[in-house]
Amino acid sequence: MNDRDALTSLRMCCIQGGCTLIMALTSEIPLPNTRPPRWLLKPVPACAADVASESGLHPILAVLLSQRGFTTATQIREFLVPKLASLGDPLVLPEMPQAVERILKAVDQGQKVALYGDYDVDGVTSMSLMCLTLRAYGVKPHLFLPSRMDEGYGLSLDGFARLFEEFGKPDLLLALDCGTTSIKELTWLREQGVDCVIIDHHELAPEGRPPCVAIVNPKLGTEYHYFCTAGLVFKVAHALMKTRRVEGFDLKETLDLVALGTVADLVPLIDENRLLVRRGLEALAQTQRIGLKALKLTAGVEGFIQTHHVGFRLGPRLNAAGRLDTAFTSLQLLLADDPIMAAEYAALLENHNRDRQAVELAVYNEAEEMLLAMGSMEQHHAVVLGSRNWHPGVVGIVASRLSRLVNRPTILFSFDENGIGKGSGRSIPGFSLVEAIDICREHILRGGGHAMAAGVSVSEANLEIFRTTFCEAARKALTDENLTAVLELDAEVKLSDLGIDFLQNFRLMEPFGQRNSEPIFLCKRVTPRLPGRLMKEKHLRVMLSQDGASMEARWFNAPLQNLPKPPWDVAMRVQRNSWRGEEQWQLTLDAVRSAE
């Protein structure tokens, strides 16, 4: 395989949140010595045959379920048909009783309440949900979102100054999707006589717990479920309603917001998260929320909704405003009660999204040139790049794309005119960004996040020493096996396996995402009916046949001038779509090779 074919293969197996990332990269320059992914077929669990026999499910479905650890009738039923009645008690989450008590005190005493959030989808959905909940109790909170350019992520003294100027000093501040590491800022806030309740899911700072009335963060407990902030706010609202019910407020009607935040934040879709997203996507498909109806119309989303609709259509539009300007437009859209204003907000977000794509394209092109200048990827265990030309709102997106492309931990910095760089990083399995940032702590201004995604700030003068230290941490932690991308295949199937009995139960495995990835199937020795049909001059639609069975497949960004010699082995997804209100099934090819 030549370098260009290797790059094409890599592009086709880029995966985010369990959904194929259908994105044509902007350059056809092959990255030097980038390894093509290994095809790895997962073993069939020994219990799969018993699962199929006892459950009556299709053998392929039994394999998929047993691979995910669902082997008993109860486990399978709870996974395939989850019920809201199985939601856990919200009051067992860390410091939830203290948070509920303080919020209800603000309700009873008519105190001034401010919500301080984040500018991503999780931030605006969690703020919308908290706002709707407080309004149900008669509280009209002030909504504050920091400016990415001026105040940056999280609680800041600059942000507090603008908040106090807009609203005056609140009695209670609810920090949503931020605040867990804000020790200095919350110390100052307490000195001003302002109470704070934090609802967040980020890692604690090495220095420990920030001063506040309560911090509802599952990572404070010894056992926790990984909620995003939208999920946590739902649990807070549930706890409030259990403590003091409000007539006429149906918490189930907010699940559309929970699904948006949870899917967009790429948290594991297991246990309660899976249930909230399953029911939330159903609510989103039928939402009566005026702003979401306008957003769906603008994004061309209709019919049933799956995680990829949120990940690649709805989420990016909600994120776009906060990346380039202010996320307040997204917040106004979610809370809109006027169809005309909602349509205007949705149109504005559409324009922001187009602008974001253009800015992202320029950053990607320059970053790719820097990658090429680095020479062979075999000599590098991590990628750290920076420029004064880059917009800080898109470096995370580009870092994610580059990390998937070269299968290396990647951090991109945007430096301002004062030489202060705001960086965003994405990692690969086997390497924790948080641990690496701690190793580099003496060379940075601040940093934190998760194992797979993190933010970090560094001065331009320290970029080189940070790069050296970070890359050395990657060299020590990552093996050659870690650095070779793997295309994991869940099960081998024949086209004849994909009948109605399989498909009707397979759809119950949705929603797909983190920790419940969309299955990729291996189908060997299929015959394509070439030349097929060209779509948008770069995608191929082709009929595949095998032993008398046929099914249509889509191959995005197919190497049209260098197709593998038939017959093919294909790595593919079995996907359902909505077309004019009807459910349809089709194959999407992730990778293709000549049959072994």
Legacy VTK file of the C-alpha trace (Angstrom):
# vtk DataFile Version 3.0
C-alpha trace
ASCII
DATASET POLYDATA
POINTS 596 float
0.000 0.000 0.000
1.451 3.394 -0.939
1.337 6.496 1.278
-1.714 7.925 -0.469
-3.653 4.675 -0.062
-2.575 4.497 3.573
-3.853 8.003 4.194
-7.153 7.212 2.484
-7.515 4.115 4.642
-6.805 6.120 7.751
-9.357 8.720 6.777
-12.036 6.102 6.368
-11.540 4.655 9.849
-11.638 7.935 11.774
-14.189 7.333 14.509
-15.698 9.748 16.993
-18.180 8.742 19.639
-18.973 5.467 17.910
-20.087 7.207 14.710
-18.161 7.309 11.467
-16.679 10.723 10.902
-17.717 11.440 7.323
-15.357 14.283 6.547
-13.235 14.816 3.477
-9.860 16.083 4.624
-8.708 19.194 2.915
-5.394 18.079 1.518
-4.391 15.134 -0.618
-0.754 15.368 0.497
0.036 12.024 2.146
1.488 12.256 5.624
4.928 10.615 5.723
5.175 7.016 6.886
1.781 6.866 8.571
0.924 3.285 9.361
-2.297 1.877 7.929
-4.599 0.389 10.552
-4.539 -3.276 11.402
-7.796 -5.159 10.883
-8.559 -7.008 14.097
-11.565 -9.313 14.400
-12.770 -9.632 17.994
-13.120 -13.196 19.276
-16.568 -14.725 19.691
-17.237 -15.109 23.442
-17.639 -18.694 24.573
-21.052 -17.877 26.063
-22.468 -16.379 22.827
-24.144 -19.623 21.693
-25.824 -20.053 25.090
-26.986 -16.416 25.012
-28.541 -16.967 21.589
-30.199 -20.199 22.679
-31.612 -18.825 25.952
-32.716 -15.442 24.620
-33.943 -16.524 21.198
-32.006 -13.629 19.648
-30.158 -13.786 16.338
-26.705 -15.397 16.814
-24.899 -12.261 15.559
-26.811 -10.123 18.046
-25.946 -12.592 20.793
-22.263 -12.188 19.917
-22.492 -8.378 20.097
-24.326 -8.432 23.421
-22.005 -10.961 25.049
-18.971 -8.945 23.888
-20.445 -5.996 25.796
-20.936 -8.098 28.920
-24.692 -8.717 28.641
-25.178 -12.428 29.112
-28.237 -12.938 31.314
-31.863 -12.453 30.345
-32.213 -9.598 32.867
-29.088 -7.802 31.643
-30.158 -8.122 28.019
-33.693 -6.907 28.711
-32.481 -3.894 30.715
-29.999 -3.015 27.971
-32.289 -3.432 24.971
-35.445 -2.031 26.584
-34.377 0.386 29.361
-37.078 2.071 31.446
-37.054 5.447 33.198
-38.335 3.724 36.326
-34.872 2.203 36.720
-33.185 5.601 37.218
-31.176 5.698 40.440
-31.854 7.897 43.458
-30.329 11.305 42.656
-29.791 12.098 46.334
-26.958 9.568 46.588
-24.710 11.664 44.335
-21.930 13.475 46.233
-23.158 16.551 48.137
-26.539 16.481 46.417
-28.531 17.005 49.663
-26.483 20.129 50.462
-27.004 21.462 46.920
-30.771 20.892 47.065
-31.030 22.531 50.497
-29.139 25.639 49.339
-31.135 25.997 46.116
-34.450 25.691 47.961
-33.228 28.293 50.477
-32.748 30.681 47.562
-36.280 29.831 46.386
-37.856 30.409 49.803
-36.012 33.666 50.495
-36.385 35.121 47.007
-32.619 35.420 46.624
-30.758 36.552 43.526
-29.432 33.517 41.649
-26.936 33.539 38.791
-26.040 30.646 36.519
-22.433 30.672 35.289
-21.893 28.143 32.508
-19.671 27.005 29.678
-19.904 27.849 25.993
-20.119 24.321 24.558
-23.221 22.196 23.966
-23.061 20.590 27.400
-22.752 24.057 28.920
-25.722 25.654 27.163
-28.016 22.622 27.520
-27.246 22.262 31.225
-27.838 25.993 31.736
-31.132 25.811 29.826
-32.303 22.862 31.910
-31.308 24.527 35.198
-33.006 27.740 34.116
-36.267 25.939 33.270
-36.172 24.105 36.603
-35.628 27.281 38.629
-38.352 29.088 36.703
-40.722 26.291 37.722
-39.950 27.248 41.349
-40.568 30.922 40.640
-36.911 31.966 40.405
-35.726 33.991 37.399
-31.980 33.385 37.330
-29.462 35.572 35.550
-27.715 33.631 32.790
-24.001 34.240 32.293
-21.751 32.643 29.679
-18.073 33.653 29.525
-16.528 34.901 26.314
-14.063 32.369 24.942
-11.837 35.167 23.613
-11.925 37.566 26.582
-12.544 35.442 29.674
-11.800 31.889 28.584
-13.189 28.656 29.965
-14.531 28.436 33.479
-14.846 30.755 36.433
-12.607 33.809 36.241
-12.226 37.123 38.036
-12.844 38.898 34.727
-16.022 36.893 34.306
-17.163 37.730 37.841
-16.530 41.418 37.170
-18.775 41.395 34.102
-21.399 39.299 35.895
-21.543 41.738 38.819
-21.766 44.647 36.376
-24.676 43.047 34.494
-26.603 41.632 37.435
-25.185 42.973 40.647
-23.835 40.661 43.304
-25.869 37.433 43.472
-26.693 35.626 46.679
-26.121 32.261 45.044
-24.062 31.333 42.016
-24.559 27.968 40.336
-21.431 26.991 38.390
-22.412 24.605 35.608
-19.860 22.524 33.688
-17.039 24.438 35.377
-15.695 25.394 38.801
-14.219 22.112 40.022
-10.645 23.432 39.748
-11.392 27.121 40.459
-9.908 27.338 43.968
-8.544 30.899 43.694
-11.670 32.246 42.019
-14.068 30.669 44.503
-11.971 31.843 47.443
-12.452 35.389 46.144
-16.164 34.831 45.568
-16.640 33.591 49.124
-14.868 36.723 50.403
-17.544 38.736 48.569
-20.243 36.921 50.524
-21.550 34.904 47.562
-22.441 31.242 48.033
-21.609 28.816 45.247
-22.941 25.403 44.269
-20.907 23.602 41.610
-22.508 21.083 39.232
-19.694 19.679 37.149
-18.011 16.499 35.972
-14.380 17.535 35.465
-11.379 16.223 37.386
-10.426 17.785 40.707
-7.357 20.007 40.809
-4.216 18.534 42.430
-4.681 21.138 45.185
-8.023 19.605 46.146
-11.616 20.748 46.628
-12.619 24.355 45.927
-14.422 26.320 48.671
-18.161 26.171 48.041
-21.440 25.183 49.667
-21.665 21.980 47.610
-20.032 20.386 44.618
-22.187 17.858 42.810
-19.487 16.019 40.929
-19.579 12.224 40.628
-15.786 12.110 40.747
-15.871 13.078 44.421
-17.340 9.693 45.295
-15.665 6.301 45.382
-18.262 4.960 42.972
-19.828 7.112 40.304
-21.545 7.060 36.983
-20.016 9.252 34.333
-22.605 11.926 33.665
-21.916 15.062 31.688
-23.192 18.288 33.272
-26.526 18.146 31.422
-27.069 14.703 32.951
-26.026 15.976 36.378
-28.400 18.947 36.176
-31.160 16.484 35.310
-30.260 14.574 38.482
-30.285 17.832 40.485
-33.708 18.679 39.049
-34.890 15.158 39.890
-33.610 15.571 43.464
-35.366 18.940 43.783
-38.630 17.458 42.538
-38.347 14.526 44.949
-37.805 16.983 47.791
-40.454 19.512 46.736
-42.665 18.702 43.788
-43.879 21.446 41.447
-47.231 20.855 39.787
-47.208 21.198 36.011
-43.459 20.649 35.590
-42.714 17.377 33.785
-39.009 16.565 33.986
-39.348 14.024 31.171
-39.963 16.910 28.781
-36.392 18.116 29.342
-34.791 14.888 28.123
-34.272 16.390 24.657
-31.798 18.843 26.246
-30.134 16.047 28.235
-29.623 13.966 25.091
-28.066 16.901 23.221
-25.565 17.622 25.982
-24.717 13.994 26.702
-24.085 12.960 23.105
-22.182 16.136 22.229
-19.913 15.783 25.270
-18.866 12.251 24.243
-19.453 10.677 27.644
-20.021 6.917 27.929
-23.475 5.854 26.773
-23.895 3.163 29.381
-26.234 2.611 32.331
-28.261 5.747 33.110
-26.602 7.787 30.371
-27.792 5.264 27.811
-31.324 5.414 29.179
-31.390 9.225 29.253
-30.091 9.450 25.690
-32.412 6.722 24.370
-35.455 8.489 25.744
-33.973 11.906 25.024
-33.472 11.199 21.326
-37.079 10.036 21.119
-38.130 13.297 22.801
-35.883 15.294 20.465
-37.534 13.726 17.413
-40.929 14.922 18.638
-39.842 18.013 20.565
-42.240 20.904 20.910
-39.387 23.166 21.987
-39.596 26.050 19.510
-35.872 26.640 19.304
-35.014 22.997 18.692
-37.654 22.741 15.982
-36.015 25.708 14.224
-32.557 24.201 14.661
-33.655 20.845 13.242
-35.223 22.554 10.246
-32.060 24.545 9.517
-29.851 21.481 9.950
-32.045 19.304 7.715
-32.816 16.815 10.503
-36.197 15.093 10.337
-37.725 11.790 11.287
-36.125 9.674 14.001
-32.896 11.002 15.479
-29.693 9.112 16.176
-26.478 10.112 17.894
-24.779 11.053 14.627
-27.472 13.669 13.983
-26.452 15.326 17.252
-22.728 14.776 16.727
-22.511 16.098 13.181
-25.515 18.332 12.560
-27.158 19.751 15.672
-24.169 19.835 18.013
-21.752 21.658 15.683
-24.310 24.403 15.055
-24.883 24.929 18.776
-21.124 24.917 19.329
-20.283 27.261 16.466
-21.368 30.484 18.151
-19.289 29.839 21.256
-16.243 28.920 19.210
-16.106 32.165 17.249
-18.110 34.674 19.275
-20.502 34.125 22.183
-22.600 31.068 22.948
-25.477 33.264 24.102
-27.167 32.848 20.725
-27.322 29.089 21.312
-28.722 29.615 24.781
-31.353 32.035 23.475
-32.339 29.498 20.827
-32.849 26.715 23.368
-34.993 28.942 25.573
-36.864 30.715 22.746
-40.649 30.990 22.966
-41.170 33.000 19.777
-41.013 31.096 16.437
-39.782 34.160 14.520
-36.938 34.822 16.951
-36.098 31.105 17.045
-35.783 31.059 13.254
-33.483 34.093 13.411
-31.287 32.458 16.066
-31.118 29.231 14.035
-30.137 31.166 10.889
-27.461 33.019 12.842
-26.054 29.730 14.140
-26.041 28.375 10.587
-23.937 31.351 9.498
-21.638 30.916 12.492
-21.210 27.258 11.572
-20.202 28.119 8.004
-17.732 30.668 9.343
-16.399 28.076 11.782
-15.867 25.598 8.947
-13.874 28.162 6.956
-11.726 29.070 9.968
-11.219 25.398 10.785
-10.161 24.681 7.195
-7.474 27.367 7.327
-6.127 26.090 10.659
-6.151 22.504 9.445
-4.217 23.339 6.283
-1.483 25.144 8.204
-1.293 22.436 10.875
-1.002 19.731 8.221
1.921 21.586 6.618
3.603 21.628 10.028
3.014 17.880 10.343
4.627 17.276 6.976
7.638 19.327 8.035
8.094 17.045 11.060
9.089 14.183 8.768
8.305 10.570 9.531
5.611 10.012 12.121
7.571 6.966 13.236
9.959 9.349 14.993
7.237 11.097 16.990
5.099 9.773 19.826
3.013 12.944 20.160
2.215 16.112 18.241
2.385 19.615 19.753
1.839 22.538 17.363
1.120 26.235 17.799
0.571 29.419 15.823
-0.478 33.043 16.259
-2.641 32.655 13.156
-5.043 30.144 14.698
-8.415 30.863 16.241
-8.658 29.389 19.768
-12.216 28.297 19.130
-11.305 25.633 16.571
-7.949 24.243 17.736
-9.753 21.478 19.640
-11.606 20.309 16.531
-8.434 20.296 14.456
-6.456 18.567 17.215
-9.124 15.855 17.262
-8.892 15.362 13.490
-5.106 15.229 13.479
-4.980 12.878 16.455
-7.246 10.399 14.696
-5.327 10.771 11.456
-1.841 10.060 12.835
-2.943 8.082 15.914
-0.907 10.246 18.268
-1.798 12.422 21.285
-2.118 15.915 19.815
-2.233 19.399 21.319
-2.705 22.580 19.289
-2.075 26.061 20.718
-3.459 29.390 19.599
-1.147 32.201 20.754
-2.396 35.750 21.247
-0.443 38.974 20.684
0.991 38.699 24.220
2.393 35.233 23.547
-0.123 33.395 25.718
-1.255 30.164 24.139
-4.612 28.500 24.721
-4.307 24.850 23.799
-6.687 21.978 23.302
-5.601 18.352 23.271
-6.975 14.992 22.208
-5.469 11.621 23.051
-5.454 7.963 22.034
-6.100 4.865 24.166
-3.225 4.175 26.526
-2.255 7.785 27.197
-3.804 10.126 29.763
-3.589 13.804 28.890
-4.318 14.779 32.497
-1.382 12.747 33.785
0.902 14.129 31.072
-0.156 17.707 31.844
0.672 17.101 35.519
4.171 15.984 34.459
4.500 19.263 32.519
2.961 21.384 35.301
6.044 23.566 35.883
6.061 24.628 32.226
2.394 25.650 31.892
0.128 28.397 33.172
-2.857 26.142 33.812
-4.349 22.934 32.524
-6.809 20.152 33.181
-9.596 18.044 31.750
-9.973 14.347 31.051
-7.720 11.504 30.000
-8.813 11.801 26.366
-9.476 15.551 26.090
-7.924 18.456 27.956
-7.167 22.147 27.848
-3.843 23.759 28.682
-2.347 27.258 28.599
1.324 27.968 28.049
3.489 30.977 27.286
5.064 31.055 23.843
8.534 31.097 25.393
7.835 27.757 27.075
6.312 26.005 24.082
9.473 24.119 23.159
10.200 22.845 26.669
6.546 21.885 27.044
6.661 20.032 23.718
9.835 18.180 24.723
8.468 17.179 28.142
5.053 16.197 26.808
6.504 14.124 23.954
8.898 12.394 26.350
5.928 11.445 28.548
4.244 10.001 25.454
7.407 8.120 24.465
7.566 6.438 27.865
3.862 5.566 27.964
3.127 4.462 24.391
4.301 1.292 22.681
4.491 0.567 18.957
1.220 -1.299 19.368
-0.427 1.816 20.858
0.832 3.895 17.931
-0.599 1.608 15.275
-4.254 2.339 14.676
-6.513 -0.675 14.908
-9.712 -1.163 12.950
-11.629 -3.364 15.361
-14.217 -5.609 13.742
-16.961 -6.796 16.065
-18.203 -9.804 14.147
-18.027 -11.535 10.799
-21.319 -11.633 8.929
-22.741 -12.680 5.600
-25.116 -10.452 3.696
-27.764 -13.120 4.117
-27.533 -12.635 7.925
-28.916 -9.107 7.638
-32.581 -9.997 7.443
-35.604 -8.429 9.105
-35.358 -10.576 12.248
-31.805 -9.352 12.847
-32.423 -5.701 11.920
-35.486 -5.232 14.131
-33.541 -6.303 17.224
-30.264 -4.693 16.140
-31.911 -1.253 16.236
-32.508 -1.785 19.985
-28.745 -1.610 20.549
-28.910 2.116 19.801
-27.947 4.733 20.850
-24.355 4.141 19.844
-21.510 6.148 21.285
-18.719 5.944 23.843
-18.579 2.515 25.542
-21.368 1.301 23.260
-19.683 1.757 19.928
-21.492 1.210 16.671
-20.557 -2.318 15.540
-18.253 -2.700 12.563
-18.781 -5.939 10.684
-16.423 -7.937 8.518
-17.967 -9.329 5.363
-15.614 -11.428 3.230
-15.459 -12.006 -0.493
-18.281 -9.759 -1.634
-18.602 -8.858 -5.287
-19.176 -5.171 -6.108
-21.299 -4.260 -9.106
-18.865 -1.760 -10.621
-18.484 0.991 -11.672
-21.270 1.840 -9.225
-22.793 5.282 -8.915
-20.812 8.417 -8.127
-22.075 10.810 -5.445
-20.731 14.379 -5.266
-17.754 13.315 -7.408
-15.957 11.604 -4.508
-18.322 9.084 -2.890
-19.353 5.721 -4.295
-22.702 3.977 -4.076
-22.380 0.343 -5.094
-24.397 -2.869 -4.897
-22.616 -5.709 -3.076
-23.459 -9.366 -3.684
-22.493 -12.524 -1.839
-23.866 -16.037 -2.284
-27.094 -14.816 -3.863
-27.774 -12.003 -1.350
-27.367 -8.330 -2.291
-27.382 -5.020 -0.421
-26.511 -1.456 -1.385
-23.514 0.209 0.244
-22.072 3.716 0.479
-18.319 4.314 0.454
-17.462 7.870 1.417
-14.252 9.349 -0.019
-13.585 6.166 -1.969
-10.236 6.008 -3.839
-12.054 6.149 -7.167
-8.906 5.883 -9.286
-7.424 3.059 -7.256
-10.210 0.715 -6.150
-9.104 -2.652 -4.728
-9.323 -5.599 -7.070
-12.581 -7.587 -6.554
-13.747 -9.615 -4.755
-13.553 -7.480 -1.625
-13.327 -7.952 2.090
-15.226 -5.011 3.597
-15.383 -3.428 7.037
-18.866 -1.994 7.231
-21.619 -0.610 9.401
-25.274 -1.569 9.145
-27.195 1.681 9.494
-30.808 2.756 9.450
-31.916 6.052 7.992
-35.128 7.963 7.497
-36.168 8.766 3.937
-39.441 10.620 3.417
-40.684 9.334 6.739
-39.774 5.697 6.084
-37.069 3.657 7.804
-34.416 2.251 5.477
-31.339 0.115 6.055
-28.064 0.350 4.172
-24.371 -0.441 4.502
-21.632 2.134 5.053
-18.123 0.998 4.193
-15.346 1.993 6.578
-12.535 0.195 4.750
-12.107 -2.137 1.797
-9.348 -4.493 0.725
-8.949 -7.191 -1.894
-10.210 -10.467 -0.494
-7.622 -12.604 1.203
LINES 1 597
596 0 1 2 3 4 5 6 7 8 9 10 11 12 13 14 15 16 17 18 19 20 21 22 23 24 25 26 27 28 29 30 31 32 33 34 35 36 37 38 39 40 41 42 43 44 45 46 47 48 49 50 51 52 53 54 55 56 57 58 59 60 61 62 63 64 65 66 67 68 69 70 71 72 73 74 75 76 77 78 79 80 81 82 83 84 85 86 87 88 89 90 91 92 93 94 95 96 97 98 99 100 101 102 103 104 105 106 107 108 109 110 111 112 113 114 115 116 117 118 119 120 121 122 123 124 125 126 127 128 129 130 131 132 133 134 135 136 137 138 139 140 141 142 143 144 145 146 147 148 149 150 151 152 153 154 155 156 157 158 159 160 161 162 163 164 165 166 167 168 169 170 171 172 173 174 175 176 177 178 179 180 181 182 183 184 185 186 187 188 189 190 191 192 193 194 195 196 197 198 199 200 201 202 203 204 205 206 207 208 209 210 211 212 213 214 215 216 217 218 219 220 221 222 223 224 225 226 227 228 229 230 231 232 233 234 235 236 237 238 239 240 241 242 243 244 245 246 247 248 249 250 251 252 253 254 255 256 257 258 259 260 261 262 263 264 265 266 267 268 269 270 271 272 273 274 275 276 277 278 279 280 281 282 283 284 285 286 287 288 289 290 291 292 293 294 295 296 297 298 299 300 301 302 303 304 305 306 307 308 309 310 311 312 313 314 315 316 317 318 319 320 321 322 323 324 325 326 327 328 329 330 331 332 333 334 335 336 337 338 339 340 341 342 343 344 345 346 347 348 349 350 351 352 353 354 355 356 357 358 359 360 361 362 363 364 365 366 367 368 369 370 371 372 373 374 375 376 377 378 379 380 381 382 383 384 385 386 387 388 389 390 391 392 393 394 395 396 397 398 399 400 401 402 403 404 405 406 407 408 409 410 411 412 413 414 415 416 417 418 419 420 421 422 423 424 425 426 427 428 429 430 431 432 433 434 435 436 437 438 439 440 441 442 443 444 445 446 447 448 449 450 451 452 453 454 455 456 457 458 459 460 461 462 463 464 465 466 467 468 469 470 471 472 473 474 475 476 477 478 479 480 481 482 483 484 485 486 487 488 489 490 491 492 493 494 495 496 497 498 499 500 501 502 503 504 505 506 507 508 509 510 511 512 513 514 515 516 517 518 519 520 521 522 523 524 525 526 527 528 529 530 531 532 533 534 535 536 537 538 539 540 541 542 543 544 545 546 547 548 549 550 551 552 553 554 555 556 557 558 559 560 561 562 563 564 565 566 567 568 569 570 571 572 573 574 575 576 577 578 579 580 581 582 583 584 585 586 587 588 589 590 591 592 593 594 595
